[in-house]
Amino acid sequence: MPPSRRVLHPTSVTAVTAPPGQSDAHAGTVVQPVSTGLTTVRGGRNRLTLLDVAQALGVSRTTVSNAFNRPEKLSVALREEILARSQQLGYYGPDPTARALRRREIAAVGVVFHHDLSFALTDPTAQAFLGGVAAELDRRQLALHVIPKMGRRVIWAAAFQSTADGLIVHAEIGPSVVRELQTMSKPTVLVDAQVEGVPSVLTDDRQGAEMAMRHALQSRPDRVVILGFEVSARRRSQATAGSDPPRSGYVGDERMVGYLRAAEAAGFPADRLHWVEVDDHFPDAAGDRLLALLPRLPIDARVAVVAMTDRMALSALEVTARWGRPSPVAVVGFDDIPAAAVAGLTSVRQDSRTKGERAVRLLLDDAGATSAPVPTELIVRKT
C-alpha cells in the first residue's frame, strides 16, 4: 500500500467567465480562501505536490503547473490567485532538484544496492533490475553510481554523501535511517521498501507467495519445506498468530505472510510447514540446508518445496535429485530467472527489469506519484 497522505480540501470554489481567448480549461476559475492545515513530513520540510495543491484548490494539476511554469497559459488574475493560495498552503513551487533532474541539468543517479558488487553484477535478478535502471538512464544520457552493501550492512554515509543527484534505494530500511531518508534533500525512490513520505516501487510479494503455496498444495504434500530469508521473531510471531499483519517493507516478511495465508486458507496444518532460513548472500546454500532438515522428515513423506528465490529452489532441485527418497511432489521458486525455464522450474515471475525502469521514471518523471506497483505471475512448468 502506498504511504498515506493528507489531502487538503477547499472551503469553496467559484467559477466565473473566462477572459476572451483564454487557453486553459480552468482559466476562468477563481479560487476562494482555503483551509491552511498542513501535514509535516520529511523533518518539517514542505512535501506537498502539484496534485495535492490542485485537489485542495479544486482545479486541475495542469492549471497549477501552468501557474508556476507557463504563466502565459493563464489570466494574470487567475495565476496570482493560485500562487497566493498555494503559498497559504505552504507550497512554493516544484522541488528545484527534481525539476533539474527532469531538465537533465544534473549528471548521475545513484542506486543503493542491498548486496555487494559481485552479487549485483552476477545475480540474474539483480542484473535485470540494474539493466532496467541503466536503460532508462541511457535514454536520458545520465550516469549511474552503484553504492553497494559492504558486508552485512549498507554503508549509509556513502549513500547519503554520494555525489549522485538522486537516489534509488534498493535495500532494507532499518529504523535508524528512516528519519534521514525522510529529510533527504535529494529526490529519492525506494524499491521493495516503504517509508512514509518517500515514493516506492513495490512487487506484490505477498500475492506472489500465495500463488506459489497454492500451487505446491495442489500436489497434496504431507510436508512443505519453505526455504526463505531470515525473518525476525517478532514478525514471524505476528504472521503465525492468525492476524493479517500490515504491509512490511521487507521482502522476506511479505513472502512469509503470503505462504502462511495460502496454507491457512487451504487448511494445511501449520506444524507440517518446515521453515529453513538461508543467508540471502548465499542462496545456493539452500540445498545443504535442506539436507540438514532430512532427519526431521518421515522417509515416506510426500514433500513439497517452496523457495523465496529461484536460486534457492534450483539448489534444492539439485539436492533432491540424489537424496535417496521420493522426489518432491512440487518445487516452486520466485523471480523466474532464465535458469528456471531451462530447469523446468515452476516460479513466480516478477519483472525485475521493469522494476528498474519504473524506479527511474518515478524518480525523474512522475512528480507527485507515491508508488509504482510491479505485478507477479505464476509460471507453471514441470515442477
BALOBA-1460 file (C-alpha; in Angstrom, 3 decimals):
// residues 383
<rec num="1" residu="m" x="0.000" y="0.000" z="0.000"/>
<rec num="2" residu="p" x="1.315" y="3.471" z="-0.766"/>
<rec num="3" residu="p" x="2.146" y="5.760" z="2.164"/>
<rec num="4" residu="s" x="-0.844" y="7.629" z="3.483"/>
<rec num="5" residu="r" x="-1.081" y="11.301" z="2.615"/>
<rec num="6" residu="r" x="-3.335" y="14.008" z="3.955"/>
<rec num="7" residu="v" x="-5.378" y="15.721" z="1.245"/>
<rec num="8" residu="l" x="-6.391" y="19.322" z="1.740"/>
<rec num="9" residu="h" x="-9.867" y="20.454" z="0.736"/>
<rec num="10" residu="p" x="-11.062" y="23.916" z="-0.318"/>
<rec num="11" residu="t" x="-13.728" y="25.749" z="1.635"/>
<rec num="12" residu="s" x="-15.289" y="26.915" z="-1.627"/>
<rec num="13" residu="v" x="-14.590" y="27.249" z="-5.338"/>
<rec num="14" residu="t" x="-16.462" y="29.704" z="-7.535"/>
<rec num="15" residu="a" x="-16.471" y="29.574" z="-11.335"/>
<rec num="16" residu="v" x="-16.603" y="32.811" z="-13.351"/>
<rec num="17" residu="t" x="-16.450" y="33.615" z="-17.037"/>
<rec num="18" residu="a" x="-13.003" y="33.246" z="-18.620"/>
<rec num="19" residu="p" x="-11.483" y="36.231" z="-20.438"/>
<rec num="20" residu="p" x="-11.673" y="36.043" z="-24.261"/>
<rec num="21" residu="g" x="-9.001" y="33.887" z="-25.874"/>
<rec num="22" residu="q" x="-8.043" y="32.120" z="-22.643"/>
<rec num="23" residu="s" x="-6.382" y="28.766" z="-23.491"/>
<rec num="24" residu="d" x="-6.519" y="26.849" z="-20.188"/>
<rec num="25" residu="a" x="-9.624" y="24.831" z="-19.361"/>
<rec num="26" residu="h" x="-9.681" y="26.281" z="-15.837"/>
<rec num="27" residu="a" x="-8.581" y="29.771" z="-16.868"/>
<rec num="28" residu="g" x="-11.758" y="31.362" z="-15.539"/>
<rec num="29" residu="t" x="-11.739" y="29.690" z="-12.114"/>
<rec num="30" residu="v" x="-11.302" y="31.971" z="-9.140"/>
<rec num="31" residu="v" x="-10.198" y="30.124" z="-6.054"/>
<rec num="32" residu="q" x="-11.631" y="31.306" z="-2.773"/>
<rec num="33" residu="p" x="-9.741" y="31.114" z="0.565"/>
<rec num="34" residu="v" x="-8.922" y="27.590" z="1.636"/>
<rec num="35" residu="s" x="-8.058" y="25.734" z="4.796"/>
<rec num="36" residu="t" x="-4.318" y="26.071" z="5.517"/>
<rec num="37" residu="g" x="-3.735" y="22.981" z="7.693"/>
<rec num="38" residu="l" x="-0.580" y="21.165" z="6.656"/>
<rec num="39" residu="t" x="0.925" y="17.740" z="7.084"/>
<rec num="40" residu="t" x="4.543" y="17.859" z="8.236"/>
<rec num="41" residu="v" x="6.766" y="15.209" z="6.680"/>
<rec num="42" residu="r" x="10.449" y="14.875" z="5.914"/>
<rec num="43" residu="g" x="11.563" y="16.704" z="9.020"/>
<rec num="44" residu="g" x="9.164" y="19.593" z="8.648"/>
<rec num="45" residu="r" x="10.016" y="20.439" z="5.021"/>
<rec num="46" residu="n" x="7.119" y="21.104" z="2.684"/>
<rec num="47" residu="r" x="6.426" y="17.993" z="0.623"/>
<rec num="48" residu="l" x="3.142" y="18.989" z="-0.947"/>
<rec num="49" residu="t" x="2.913" y="18.157" z="-4.628"/>
<rec num="50" residu="l" x="1.194" y="19.843" z="-7.538"/>
<rec num="51" residu="l" x="-1.549" y="17.231" z="-7.257"/>
<rec num="52" residu="d" x="-2.111" y="17.995" z="-3.552"/>
<rec num="53" residu="v" x="-2.450" y="21.705" z="-4.295"/>
<rec num="54" residu="a" x="-4.715" y="21.122" z="-7.282"/>
<rec num="55" residu="q" x="-7.047" y="18.948" z="-5.199"/>
<rec num="56" residu="a" x="-7.051" y="21.498" z="-2.408"/>
<rec num="57" residu="l" x="-7.904" y="24.364" z="-4.768"/>
<rec num="58" residu="g" x="-10.389" y="22.414" z="-6.842"/>
<rec num="59" residu="v" x="-8.591" y="22.882" z="-10.161"/>
<rec num="60" residu="s" x="-6.581" y="20.621" z="-12.450"/>
<rec num="61" residu="r" x="-2.972" y="19.694" z="-11.842"/>
<rec num="62" residu="t" x="-2.166" y="21.268" z="-15.222"/>
<rec num="63" residu="t" x="-3.635" y="24.579" z="-14.098"/>
<rec num="64" residu="v" x="-1.412" y="24.679" z="-11.009"/>
<rec num="65" residu="s" x="1.610" y="23.632" z="-13.081"/>
<rec num="66" residu="n" x="0.892" y="26.398" z="-15.583"/>
<rec num="67" residu="a" x="0.727" y="28.959" z="-12.778"/>
<rec num="68" residu="f" x="4.326" y="28.148" z="-11.836"/>
<rec num="69" residu="n" x="5.844" y="27.122" z="-15.166"/>
<rec num="70" residu="r" x="3.740" y="28.544" z="-18.056"/>
<rec num="71" residu="p" x="2.190" y="31.809" z="-16.902"/>
<rec num="72" residu="e" x="1.171" y="32.724" z="-20.453"/>
<rec num="73" residu="k" x="-1.411" y="29.940" z="-20.315"/>
<rec num="74" residu="l" x="-3.436" y="31.681" z="-17.580"/>
<rec num="75" residu="s" x="-5.005" y="35.045" z="-16.992"/>
<rec num="76" residu="v" x="-2.988" y="37.319" z="-14.712"/>
<rec num="77" residu="a" x="-5.763" y="37.306" z="-12.120"/>
<rec num="78" residu="l" x="-6.056" y="33.514" z="-12.020"/>
<rec num="79" residu="r" x="-2.293" y="32.988" z="-11.810"/>
<rec num="80" residu="e" x="-1.942" y="35.461" z="-8.952"/>
<rec num="81" residu="e" x="-4.858" y="33.814" z="-7.162"/>
<rec num="82" residu="i" x="-3.334" y="30.328" z="-7.483"/>
<rec num="83" residu="l" x="0.113" y="31.492" z="-6.369"/>
<rec num="84" residu="a" x="-1.325" y="33.279" z="-3.353"/>
<rec num="85" residu="r" x="-3.455" y="30.335" z="-2.264"/>
<rec num="86" residu="s" x="-0.580" y="27.882" z="-2.858"/>
<rec num="87" residu="q" x="1.624" y="29.924" z="-0.526"/>
<rec num="88" residu="q" x="-1.143" y="29.877" z="2.096"/>
<rec num="89" residu="l" x="-0.991" y="26.089" z="1.895"/>
<rec num="90" residu="g" x="2.797" y="26.151" z="2.240"/>
<rec num="91" residu="y" x="3.579" y="25.236" z="-1.367"/>
<rec num="92" residu="y" x="6.126" y="27.447" z="-3.135"/>
<rec num="93" residu="g" x="6.592" y="25.599" z="-6.387"/>
<rec num="94" residu="p" x="8.051" y="22.321" z="-7.717"/>
<rec num="95" residu="d" x="11.112" y="20.943" z="-5.961"/>
<rec num="96" residu="p" x="14.087" y="22.530" z="-7.763"/>
<rec num="97" residu="t" x="16.250" y="19.404" z="-7.524"/>
<rec num="98" residu="a" x="13.564" y="17.167" z="-9.008"/>
<rec num="99" residu="r" x="12.889" y="19.754" z="-11.694"/>
<rec num="100" residu="a" x="16.611" y="19.832" z="-12.507"/>
<rec num="101" residu="l" x="16.546" y="16.065" z="-12.931"/>
<rec num="102" residu="r" x="13.671" y="16.292" z="-15.393"/>
<rec num="103" residu="r" x="15.508" y="19.008" z="-17.318"/>
<rec num="104" residu="r" x="18.702" y="16.911" z="-17.437"/>
<rec num="105" residu="e" x="20.623" y="19.622" z="-15.606"/>
<rec num="106" residu="i" x="22.346" y="17.013" z="-13.426"/>
<rec num="107" residu="a" x="24.505" y="14.116" z="-14.330"/>
<rec num="108" residu="a" x="24.015" y="10.997" z="-12.213"/>
<rec num="109" residu="v" x="21.598" y="8.790" z="-10.283"/>
<rec num="110" residu="g" x="22.844" y="6.509" z="-7.511"/>
<rec num="111" residu="v" x="21.475" y="3.041" z="-6.735"/>
<rec num="112" residu="v" x="21.945" y="1.967" z="-3.118"/>
<rec num="113" residu="f" x="22.024" y="-1.818" z="-3.514"/>
<rec num="114" residu="h" x="21.306" y="-4.430" z="-0.868"/>
<rec num="115" residu="h" x="24.272" y="-6.668" z="-1.712"/>
<rec num="116" residu="d" x="27.911" y="-6.272" z="-2.649"/>
<rec num="117" residu="l" x="29.098" y="-5.534" z="-6.163"/>
<rec num="118" residu="s" x="29.913" y="-9.129" z="-7.104"/>
<rec num="119" residu="f" x="26.326" y="-10.159" z="-6.258"/>
<rec num="120" residu="a" x="24.849" y="-7.159" z="-8.072"/>
<rec num="121" residu="l" x="26.803" y="-7.956" z="-11.224"/>
<rec num="122" residu="t" x="26.268" y="-11.739" z="-11.278"/>
<rec num="123" residu="d" x="22.843" y="-12.458" z="-9.765"/>
<rec num="124" residu="p" x="20.275" y="-12.707" z="-12.610"/>
<rec num="125" residu="t" x="17.546" y="-10.788" z="-10.777"/>
<rec num="126" residu="a" x="19.952" y="-8.025" z="-9.781"/>
<rec num="127" residu="q" x="21.312" y="-7.866" z="-13.320"/>
<rec num="128" residu="a" x="17.801" y="-7.456" z="-14.731"/>
<rec num="129" residu="f" x="16.958" y="-4.697" z="-12.253"/>
<rec num="130" residu="l" x="20.154" y="-2.751" z="-12.895"/>
<rec num="131" residu="g" x="19.672" y="-3.313" z="-16.623"/>
<rec num="132" residu="g" x="16.284" y="-1.609" z="-16.421"/>
<rec num="133" residu="v" x="17.773" y="1.294" z="-14.472"/>
<rec num="134" residu="a" x="20.626" y="1.618" z="-16.971"/>
<rec num="135" residu="a" x="18.317" y="1.579" z="-19.990"/>
<rec num="136" residu="e" x="16.266" y="4.470" z="-18.627"/>
<rec num="137" residu="l" x="19.364" y="6.447" z="-17.659"/>
<rec num="138" residu="d" x="20.919" y="5.829" z="-21.094"/>
<rec num="139" residu="r" x="17.812" y="7.262" z="-22.684"/>
<rec num="140" residu="r" x="18.321" y="10.451" z="-20.657"/>
<rec num="141" residu="q" x="22.142" y="10.462" z="-21.036"/>
<rec num="142" residu="l" x="22.623" y="10.234" z="-17.265"/>
<rec num="143" residu="a" x="25.301" y="8.302" z="-15.395"/>
<rec num="144" residu="l" x="24.815" y="5.516" z="-12.843"/>
<rec num="145" residu="h" x="26.516" y="5.250" z="-9.450"/>
<rec num="146" residu="v" x="26.190" y="1.874" z="-7.703"/>
<rec num="147" residu="i" x="26.554" y="2.108" z="-3.920"/>
<rec num="148" residu="p" x="26.836" y="-1.498" z="-2.680"/>
<rec num="149" residu="k" x="26.185" y="-3.101" z="0.670"/>
<rec num="150" residu="m" x="29.597" y="-3.860" z="2.111"/>
<rec num="151" residu="g" x="29.482" y="-6.915" z="4.341"/>
<rec num="152" residu="r" x="26.346" y="-7.169" z="6.487"/>
<rec num="153" residu="r" x="25.183" y="-3.570" z="6.343"/>
<rec num="154" residu="v" x="24.632" y="-0.723" z="3.945"/>
<rec num="155" residu="i" x="27.238" y="1.998" z="4.296"/>
<rec num="156" residu="w" x="24.620" y="4.713" z="4.622"/>
<rec num="157" residu="a" x="27.164" y="7.506" z="4.934"/>
<rec num="158" residu="a" x="28.382" y="6.646" z="1.438"/>
<rec num="159" residu="a" x="24.816" y="6.742" z="0.176"/>
<rec num="160" residu="f" x="23.770" y="9.993" z="1.781"/>
<rec num="161" residu="q" x="27.045" y="11.734" z="0.894"/>
<rec num="162" residu="s" x="27.125" y="10.434" z="-2.663"/>
<rec num="163" residu="t" x="27.692" y="12.969" z="-5.416"/>
<rec num="164" residu="a" x="24.772" y="11.409" z="-7.292"/>
<rec num="165" residu="d" x="21.947" y="13.920" z="-7.663"/>
<rec num="166" residu="g" x="19.114" y="11.455" z="-6.985"/>
<rec num="167" residu="l" x="18.929" y="8.089" z="-5.227"/>
<rec num="168" residu="i" x="17.185" y="4.774" z="-5.869"/>
<rec num="169" residu="v" x="17.392" y="2.772" z="-2.638"/>
<rec num="170" residu="h" x="17.077" y="-0.983" z="-3.239"/>
<rec num="171" residu="a" x="17.903" y="-2.056" z="0.312"/>
<rec num="172" residu="e" x="16.204" y="-2.979" z="3.550"/>
<rec num="173" residu="i" x="15.352" y="0.145" z="5.535"/>
<rec num="174" residu="g" x="16.085" y="-0.078" z="9.247"/>
<rec num="175" residu="p" x="14.566" y="2.290" z="11.821"/>
<rec num="176" residu="s" x="17.843" y="4.150" z="12.255"/>
<rec num="177" residu="v" x="17.762" y="5.633" z="8.749"/>
<rec num="178" residu="v" x="14.045" y="6.375" z="8.329"/>
<rec num="179" residu="r" x="14.425" y="9.936" z="9.571"/>
<rec num="180" residu="e" x="17.402" y="10.554" z="7.310"/>
<rec num="181" residu="l" x="15.523" y="9.267" z="4.284"/>
<rec num="182" residu="q" x="12.540" y="11.463" z="5.098"/>
<rec num="183" residu="t" x="14.735" y="14.559" z="5.333"/>
<rec num="184" residu="m" x="16.839" y="13.874" z="2.228"/>
<rec num="185" residu="s" x="17.333" y="16.940" z="0.080"/>
<rec num="186" residu="k" x="17.883" y="14.730" z="-2.975"/>
<rec num="187" residu="p" x="14.980" y="13.125" z="-4.839"/>
<rec num="188" residu="t" x="14.743" y="9.542" z="-3.546"/>
<rec num="189" residu="v" x="12.780" y="6.447" z="-4.564"/>
<rec num="190" residu="l" x="12.662" y="3.177" z="-2.628"/>
<rec num="191" residu="v" x="12.473" y="-0.300" z="-4.173"/>
<rec num="192" residu="d" x="10.695" y="-3.094" z="-2.264"/>
<rec num="193" residu="a" x="10.628" y="-0.966" z="0.891"/>
<rec num="194" residu="q" x="8.222" y="1.545" z="2.409"/>
<rec num="195" residu="v" x="8.867" y="4.738" z="4.369"/>
<rec num="196" residu="e" x="6.103" y="7.268" z="4.859"/>
<rec num="197" residu="g" x="6.541" y="10.222" z="2.560"/>
<rec num="198" residu="v" x="9.052" y="8.555" z="0.207"/>
<rec num="199" residu="p" x="7.878" y="7.181" z="-3.182"/>
<rec num="200" residu="s" x="8.397" y="3.460" z="-3.740"/>
<rec num="201" residu="v" x="8.350" y="0.723" z="-6.373"/>
<rec num="202" residu="l" x="6.855" y="-2.431" z="-4.894"/>
<rec num="203" residu="t" x="6.445" y="-6.006" z="-6.075"/>
<rec num="204" residu="d" x="3.342" y="-7.664" z="-4.633"/>
<rec num="205" residu="d" x="5.438" y="-10.299" z="-2.853"/>
<rec num="206" residu="r" x="2.586" y="-11.363" z="-0.598"/>
<rec num="207" residu="q" x="0.330" y="-12.205" z="-3.533"/>
<rec num="208" residu="g" x="3.179" y="-13.947" z="-5.354"/>
<rec num="209" residu="a" x="3.933" y="-16.146" z="-2.353"/>
<rec num="210" residu="e" x="0.266" y="-17.062" z="-2.017"/>
<rec num="211" residu="m" x="0.234" y="-18.253" z="-5.638"/>
<rec num="212" residu="a" x="3.383" y="-20.318" z="-5.045"/>
<rec num="213" residu="m" x="1.971" y="-22.051" z="-1.962"/>
<rec num="214" residu="r" x="-1.378" y="-22.753" z="-3.593"/>
<rec num="215" residu="h" x="0.398" y="-24.453" z="-6.487"/>
<rec num="216" residu="a" x="2.519" y="-26.564" z="-4.125"/>
<rec num="217" residu="l" x="-0.531" y="-27.664" z="-2.114"/>
<rec num="218" residu="q" x="-2.348" y="-28.828" z="-5.238"/>
<rec num="219" residu="s" x="0.050" y="-31.814" z="-5.245"/>
<rec num="220" residu="r" x="-1.309" y="-32.897" z="-1.825"/>
<rec num="221" residu="p" x="2.005" y="-32.958" z="0.076"/>
<rec num="222" residu="d" x="2.329" y="-34.312" z="3.611"/>
<rec num="223" residu="r" x="5.025" y="-31.738" z="4.429"/>
<rec num="224" residu="v" x="6.011" y="-28.395" z="2.923"/>
<rec num="225" residu="v" x="9.557" y="-27.089" z="3.274"/>
<rec num="226" residu="i" x="9.886" y="-23.307" z="2.953"/>
<rec num="227" residu="l" x="13.345" y="-22.068" z="2.003"/>
<rec num="228" residu="g" x="13.419" y="-18.416" z="2.906"/>
<rec num="229" residu="f" x="15.237" y="-15.316" z="4.041"/>
<rec num="230" residu="e" x="15.873" y="-14.641" z="7.692"/>
<rec num="231" residu="v" x="12.761" y="-13.223" z="9.372"/>
<rec num="232" residu="s" x="12.637" y="-11.573" z="12.789"/>
<rec num="233" residu="a" x="10.998" y="-13.466" z="15.640"/>
<rec num="234" residu="r" x="8.554" y="-10.596" z="16.182"/>
<rec num="235" residu="r" x="7.420" y="-10.582" z="12.570"/>
<rec num="236" residu="r" x="7.042" y="-14.369" z="12.458"/>
<rec num="237" residu="s" x="5.029" y="-14.267" z="15.676"/>
<rec num="238" residu="q" x="2.714" y="-11.673" z="14.144"/>
<rec num="239" residu="a" x="2.256" y="-13.716" z="10.983"/>
<rec num="240" residu="t" x="1.636" y="-17.027" z="12.760"/>
<rec num="241" residu="a" x="-0.827" y="-15.514" z="15.234"/>
<rec num="242" residu="g" x="-3.545" y="-15.729" z="12.610"/>
<rec num="243" residu="s" x="-3.726" y="-11.973" z="12.137"/>
<rec num="244" residu="d" x="-3.343" y="-10.102" z="8.875"/>
<rec num="245" residu="p" x="-0.205" y="-8.047" z="9.605"/>
<rec num="246" residu="p" x="0.256" y="-4.675" z="7.922"/>
<rec num="247" residu="r" x="2.374" y="-4.480" z="4.821"/>
<rec num="248" residu="s" x="6.080" y="-4.654" z="5.512"/>
<rec num="249" residu="g" x="8.936" y="-3.072" z="3.609"/>
<rec num="250" residu="y" x="10.910" y="-6.324" z="3.842"/>
<rec num="251" residu="v" x="10.566" y="-8.906" z="1.075"/>
<rec num="252" residu="g" x="11.082" y="-11.862" z="3.428"/>
<rec num="253" residu="d" x="8.245" y="-10.721" z="5.678"/>
<rec num="254" residu="e" x="5.822" y="-10.312" z="2.807"/>
<rec num="255" residu="r" x="6.563" y="-13.690" z="1.235"/>
<rec num="256" residu="m" x="6.314" y="-15.398" z="4.618"/>
<rec num="257" residu="v" x="2.869" y="-13.891" z="5.175"/>
<rec num="258" residu="g" x="1.763" y="-14.962" z="1.692"/>
<rec num="259" residu="y" x="2.834" y="-18.583" z="2.280"/>
<rec num="260" residu="l" x="1.062" y="-18.700" z="5.638"/>
<rec num="261" residu="r" x="-2.146" y="-17.179" z="4.338"/>
<rec num="262" residu="a" x="-2.384" y="-19.674" z="1.475"/>
<rec num="263" residu="a" x="-1.659" y="-22.620" z="3.765"/>
<rec num="264" residu="e" x="-4.260" y="-21.481" z="6.279"/>
<rec num="265" residu="a" x="-6.864" y="-20.941" z="3.544"/>
<rec num="266" residu="a" x="-6.249" y="-24.496" z="2.302"/>
<rec num="267" residu="g" x="-6.470" y="-25.945" z="5.822"/>
<rec num="268" residu="f" x="-2.890" y="-27.218" z="5.720"/>
<rec num="269" residu="p" x="-1.586" y="-27.845" z="9.292"/>
<rec num="270" residu="a" x="0.940" y="-25.254" z="10.460"/>
<rec num="271" residu="d" x="3.010" y="-27.936" z="12.217"/>
<rec num="272" residu="r" x="3.705" y="-29.555" z="8.827"/>
<rec num="273" residu="l" x="5.336" y="-26.403" z="7.476"/>
<rec num="274" residu="h" x="9.116" y="-26.594" z="7.915"/>
<rec num="275" residu="w" x="10.913" y="-23.230" z="7.807"/>
<rec num="276" residu="v" x="14.539" y="-23.265" z="6.679"/>
<rec num="277" residu="e" x="16.326" y="-19.916" z="6.769"/>
<rec num="278" residu="v" x="19.005" y="-19.302" z="4.137"/>
<rec num="279" residu="d" x="21.535" y="-16.466" z="4.188"/>
<rec num="280" residu="d" x="20.439" y="-14.240" z="1.314"/>
<rec num="281" residu="h" x="24.087" y="-13.618" z="0.438"/>
<rec num="282" residu="f" x="24.472" y="-17.347" z="-0.327"/>
<rec num="283" residu="p" x="21.205" y="-18.604" z="-1.875"/>
<rec num="284" residu="d" x="22.960" y="-21.579" z="-3.451"/>
<rec num="285" residu="a" x="23.497" y="-22.993" z="0.049"/>
<rec num="286" residu="a" x="19.771" y="-23.789" z="0.274"/>
<rec num="287" residu="g" x="20.322" y="-27.389" z="-0.861"/>
<rec num="288" residu="d" x="22.696" y="-28.093" z="2.010"/>
<rec num="289" residu="r" x="20.227" y="-26.558" z="4.451"/>
<rec num="290" residu="l" x="17.509" y="-28.813" z="3.063"/>
<rec num="291" residu="l" x="19.718" y="-31.892" z="3.545"/>
<rec num="292" residu="a" x="20.238" y="-30.909" z="7.180"/>
<rec num="293" residu="l" x="16.453" y="-30.988" z="7.643"/>
<rec num="294" residu="l" x="16.036" y="-34.557" z="6.293"/>
<rec num="295" residu="p" x="16.228" y="-36.369" z="9.670"/>
<rec num="296" residu="r" x="13.088" y="-34.479" z="10.745"/>
<rec num="297" residu="l" x="11.060" y="-35.630" z="7.711"/>
<rec num="298" residu="p" x="9.386" y="-39.066" z="7.525"/>
<rec num="299" residu="i" x="11.152" y="-41.194" z="4.929"/>
<rec num="300" residu="d" x="7.926" y="-41.817" z="3.005"/>
<rec num="301" residu="a" x="6.530" y="-38.267" z="3.271"/>
<rec num="302" residu="r" x="5.266" y="-36.509" z="0.182"/>
<rec num="303" residu="v" x="7.364" y="-33.328" z="0.317"/>
<rec num="304" residu="a" x="6.793" y="-30.021" z="-1.466"/>
<rec num="305" residu="v" x="9.370" y="-27.222" z="-1.511"/>
<rec num="306" residu="v" x="8.641" y="-23.515" z="-1.918"/>
<rec num="307" residu="a" x="11.552" y="-21.096" z="-2.040"/>
<rec num="308" residu="m" x="11.818" y="-17.321" z="-1.810"/>
<rec num="309" residu="t" x="14.175" y="-17.215" z="-4.797"/>
<rec num="310" residu="d" x="14.791" y="-19.343" z="-7.857"/>
<rec num="311" residu="r" x="18.425" y="-19.802" z="-6.865"/>
<rec num="312" residu="m" x="17.300" y="-21.427" z="-3.618"/>
<rec num="313" residu="a" x="14.789" y="-23.595" z="-5.479"/>
<rec num="314" residu="l" x="17.346" y="-24.680" z="-8.087"/>
<rec num="315" residu="s" x="19.799" y="-25.602" z="-5.331"/>
<rec num="316" residu="a" x="17.044" y="-27.703" z="-3.739"/>
<rec num="317" residu="l" x="16.293" y="-29.414" z="-7.063"/>
<rec num="318" residu="e" x="19.931" y="-30.399" z="-7.449"/>
<rec num="319" residu="v" x="19.973" y="-31.964" z="-3.975"/>
<rec num="320" residu="t" x="16.627" y="-33.758" z="-4.212"/>
<rec num="321" residu="a" x="17.716" y="-35.437" z="-7.446"/>
<rec num="322" residu="r" x="20.165" y="-37.527" z="-5.381"/>
<rec num="323" residu="w" x="18.791" y="-37.587" z="-1.812"/>
<rec num="324" residu="g" x="17.677" y="-41.246" z="-1.785"/>
<rec num="325" residu="r" x="13.948" y="-40.728" z="-1.211"/>
<rec num="326" residu="p" x="10.946" y="-39.925" z="-3.439"/>
<rec num="327" residu="s" x="11.285" y="-36.752" z="-5.478"/>
<rec num="328" residu="p" x="9.397" y="-33.689" z="-4.211"/>
<rec num="329" residu="v" x="5.811" y="-33.542" z="-5.413"/>
<rec num="330" residu="a" x="6.293" y="-29.823" z="-6.143"/>
<rec num="331" residu="v" x="9.119" y="-27.275" z="-6.174"/>
<rec num="332" residu="v" x="8.267" y="-23.593" z="-6.656"/>
<rec num="333" residu="g" x="10.688" y="-20.691" z="-6.880"/>
<rec num="334" residu="f" x="10.338" y="-16.941" z="-7.073"/>
<rec num="335" residu="d" x="11.730" y="-14.451" z="-9.675"/>
<rec num="336" residu="d" x="11.591" y="-16.577" z="-12.873"/>
<rec num="337" residu="i" x="15.213" y="-16.133" z="-13.828"/>
<rec num="338" residu="p" x="16.341" y="-17.672" z="-17.180"/>
<rec num="339" residu="a" x="17.783" y="-20.755" z="-15.443"/>
<rec num="340" residu="a" x="14.307" y="-21.538" z="-14.052"/>
<rec num="341" residu="a" x="12.942" y="-22.069" z="-17.557"/>
<rec num="342" residu="v" x="15.911" y="-24.251" z="-18.503"/>
<rec num="343" residu="a" x="15.346" y="-26.466" z="-15.435"/>
<rec num="344" residu="g" x="11.567" y="-26.642" z="-15.885"/>
<rec num="345" residu="l" x="11.081" y="-24.928" z="-12.517"/>
<rec num="346" residu="t" x="7.685" y="-23.504" z="-11.670"/>
<rec num="347" residu="s" x="8.251" y="-19.949" z="-10.485"/>
<rec num="348" residu="v" x="6.593" y="-16.674" z="-9.588"/>
<rec num="349" residu="r" x="7.598" y="-14.129" z="-12.187"/>
<rec num="350" residu="q" x="8.411" y="-10.585" z="-11.204"/>
<rec num="351" residu="d" x="9.709" y="-8.400" z="-13.998"/>
<rec num="352" residu="s" x="12.885" y="-7.054" z="-12.411"/>
<rec num="353" residu="r" x="13.870" y="-5.097" z="-15.496"/>
<rec num="354" residu="t" x="10.521" y="-3.306" z="-15.439"/>
<rec num="355" residu="k" x="11.072" y="-2.635" z="-11.736"/>
<rec num="356" residu="g" x="14.327" y="-0.846" z="-12.546"/>
<rec num="357" residu="e" x="12.718" y="1.146" z="-15.354"/>
<rec num="358" residu="r" x="9.809" y="2.213" z="-13.146"/>
<rec num="359" residu="a" x="12.148" y="3.275" z="-10.357"/>
<rec num="360" residu="v" x="13.897" y="5.715" z="-12.698"/>
<rec num="361" residu="r" x="10.621" y="7.017" z="-14.111"/>
<rec num="362" residu="l" x="9.205" y="7.513" z="-10.634"/>
<rec num="363" residu="l" x="12.355" y="9.411" z="-9.651"/>
<rec num="364" residu="l" x="12.621" y="11.602" z="-12.738"/>
<rec num="365" residu="d" x="9.246" y="11.844" z="-14.433"/>
<rec num="366" residu="d" x="6.335" y="11.182" z="-12.102"/>
<rec num="367" residu="a" x="6.387" y="14.135" z="-9.726"/>
<rec num="368" residu="g" x="3.681" y="13.677" z="-7.113"/>
<rec num="369" residu="a" x="3.302" y="9.906" z="-7.577"/>
<rec num="370" residu="t" x="3.699" y="7.828" z="-4.424"/>
<rec num="371" residu="s" x="4.143" y="4.314" z="-5.804"/>
<rec num="372" residu="a" x="4.654" y="2.196" z="-8.904"/>
<rec num="373" residu="p" x="3.413" y="-1.397" z="-8.449"/>
<rec num="374" residu="v" x="5.056" y="-4.374" z="-10.156"/>
<rec num="375" residu="p" x="2.682" y="-7.359" z="-10.616"/>
<rec num="376" residu="t" x="3.532" y="-11.035" z="-10.168"/>
<rec num="377" residu="e" x="2.525" y="-14.068" z="-12.223"/>
<rec num="378" residu="l" x="2.796" y="-17.820" z="-11.587"/>
<rec num="379" residu="i" x="4.641" y="-19.602" z="-14.409"/>
<rec num="380" residu="v" x="3.816" y="-23.314" z="-14.208"/>
<rec num="381" residu="r" x="6.379" y="-25.765" z="-15.612"/>
<rec num="382" residu="k" x="7.384" y="-29.347" z="-14.782"/>
<rec num="383" residu="t" x="7.659" y="-28.845" z="-11.039"/>
